[in-house]
Amino acid sequence: SGSGPRSAARRMPGTVRIHEVESPLLRGNPLGDPHVRRVPVYLPPGHDEAAERRYPVLFALAGFTGTGRSYLGFDWWQPDLPTQLDRLIVEGMDPVVVVMVDGMTRLGGNQYVDSTAVGPWARHVTEELVPWAERELPVLPGRDHRGVFGKSSGGYGSLMMGLEHADVFAGVACHSGDCYFEYCYGPDFPKAVDGLASVGGLGAFLEGLRRHAWPKFPSRLFPALNITAMTHFYSPNPDAEHGVDLPFDEGTGERRPEVLARWARRDPVELVAEHADDLRSLRHLWIECGTRDEYNLHHGARILSGRLRDLGVDHVHDEFDDDHRSLSYRYDVSLPPLARALA
């Protein structure tokens, strides 16, 4: 029993279907990750009662160590994304279709940019999943009805879609996204040096990831995993021994300025001036972060927002009292205006 929006949402749920999407672009990728991806799709309540109706489409990019199916996971305190969407729609949010991108890799996650060391992941989203969604799903066609959102690495990927693929997406919501690399990654460099040394170096670490050498992934090695993964996206080098250039000397830990300059070319803070016109073309740009973020991303978001203001890029910058963890409740705040902008 019960009344009100929450019980109404239970009576009129949306539908989740998990699709297998074959990706020619990811076939034969350097890490040997599957090129057939399992992509959950949320269809809003009532979609099957009005066969001709079309909806805006949002592409959800999961954070590091997550993937599309992570949005379906039960949590005792916060609802899964489909349940949350059901409630938001009943409460008045414009109904949307949500494509939950399967971005899992052997490195533990994705930054959703193209890399010779990982694969053409931005192209997979923009050139494969977007056309697939318009063919197979009840979505409104065209860039003006497409948005992208995510948290952490997914927030970074969302920002990069707005920066480099504004011809594909008109709306972006970035939650605690990676930016201002000096602050968010730099503190992990010494820990990554020690972690890699403890297992015999980068080659041995990559082999351990390939073989799943640990019964559970050791928390002490997470900085090594994080920096190794970012290295694969930000400083790939097909001529290097392992296909990448680390941002520090593996033996001494000394930073390598020439490699860090390549990382800077992937930092949203450093890209906004170059892509100001692309960002101005967006119908909606949302950037937020908790004020106690463990990776210093609130500082990056503030710096990014300041540069956007200086360039005259319309956006929302929001802060709230929280850290980097368990932030899906924030979609209550960001998704309704994103959906409205694309409806």
CORSULLIN-V203047 format. One record per backbone hydrogen bond with DSSP energy under -1.0 kcal/mol. CO is the residue of the C=O (numbers start at 1). NH is the residue of the N-H. E is the energy in kcal/mol with one decimal. If there is no record, write none. Layout:
BEGIN
co	nh	e
CO	NH	E
CO	NH	E
END
This chain:
BEGIN
co	nh	e
4	8	-2.0
5	9	-2.3
6	10	-1.4
7	11	-1.5
8	12	-1.6
15	43	-3.2
17	41	-2.4
19	39	-3.2
21	37	-2.8
26	29	-1.7
29	32	-1.7
35	23	-2.7
37	21	-2.9
39	19	-2.7
40	100	-2.9
41	17	-2.1
42	98	-1.9
43	15	-2.7
44	47	-1.8
46	49	-1.4
50	53	-2.0
55	140	-3.1
56	97	-2.6
57	147	-2.3
58	99	-2.9
59	149	-2.3
60	101	-1.8
63	66	-2.2
67	70	-1.6
68	71	-1.5
69	72	-1.6
70	73	-1.5
71	81	-2.2
80	84	-2.2
81	85	-2.9
82	86	-2.6
83	87	-2.0
84	88	-2.6
85	89	-2.6
86	90	-2.1
87	91	-2.2
88	93	-2.9
89	92	-1.3
97	58	-2.9
98	42	-2.8
99	60	-2.8
101	103	-1.2
105	108	-2.0
108	65	-2.1
115	119	-2.2
119	115	-1.6
119	121	-1.9
120	124	-2.0
121	125	-1.8
122	126	-2.8
123	127	-3.0
124	129	-2.5
125	130	-1.9
128	132	-2.2
129	133	-2.8
130	134	-1.9
131	135	-1.7
132	136	-2.8
133	137	-2.2
137	139	-2.2
138	55	-1.7
142	145	-1.6
143	146	-1.9
145	57	-2.4
146	170	-2.4
146	171	-1.1
147	59	-2.2
148	173	-2.0
149	61	-2.8
150	175	-2.5
151	154	-2.4
152	156	-2.7
153	157	-2.7
154	158	-2.1
155	159	-2.4
156	160	-2.6
157	161	-2.0
158	162	-1.9
159	163	-2.4
160	164	-3.0
161	165	-1.8
165	168	-1.9
165	169	-1.9
170	283	-2.7
170	284	-1.4
171	148	-1.8
172	286	-2.5
173	150	-1.4
174	288	-2.1
175	152	-2.5
180	183	-1.5
180	184	-1.7
181	185	-2.6
181	186	-1.5
185	188	-1.9
186	189	-1.4
188	192	-2.5
189	193	-2.4
190	194	-2.2
191	195	-2.5
192	196	-2.8
193	197	-2.1
194	198	-1.9
196	201	-3.3
197	200	-1.1
201	205	-2.3
202	206	-2.7
203	207	-2.1
204	208	-2.2
205	209	-2.1
206	210	-2.1
207	211	-2.2
208	213	-2.4
218	221	-1.6
219	222	-1.6
221	225	-2.4
222	226	-3.2
223	227	-2.5
224	228	-2.3
225	229	-2.7
226	230	-2.5
227	231	-2.3
228	232	-1.6
229	233	-1.2
230	234	-3.0
231	235	-2.2
235	245	-2.4
237	240	-2.0
240	243	-1.0
243	237	-2.7
247	256	-2.6
249	253	-2.6
254	249	-2.9
256	260	-2.4
257	261	-1.8
259	263	-1.8
260	264	-2.2
263	266	-2.3
264	267	-1.2
267	270	-1.2
268	271	-1.0
268	272	-1.2
271	275	-1.7
273	276	-1.1
275	279	-2.3
276	280	-2.4
277	281	-1.2
279	282	-1.2
284	172	-2.1
285	316	-2.5
286	174	-3.3
287	318	-2.3
288	176	-2.8
290	293	-1.1
293	296	-1.6
296	300	-1.3
297	301	-2.6
298	302	-1.9
299	303	-2.5
300	304	-2.8
301	305	-2.7
302	306	-2.3
303	307	-2.2
304	308	-2.3
305	309	-2.6
306	310	-2.2
307	311	-1.4
308	313	-2.7
309	312	-1.4
316	287	-2.9
318	289	-1.5
320	291	-2.6
320	322	-1.4
322	292	-2.6
327	330	-2.2
328	331	-1.8
329	332	-1.4
330	333	-1.4
330	334	-1.8
331	335	-2.0
334	338	-1.4
335	339	-3.0
336	340	-2.4
337	341	-2.0
338	342	-1.1
END
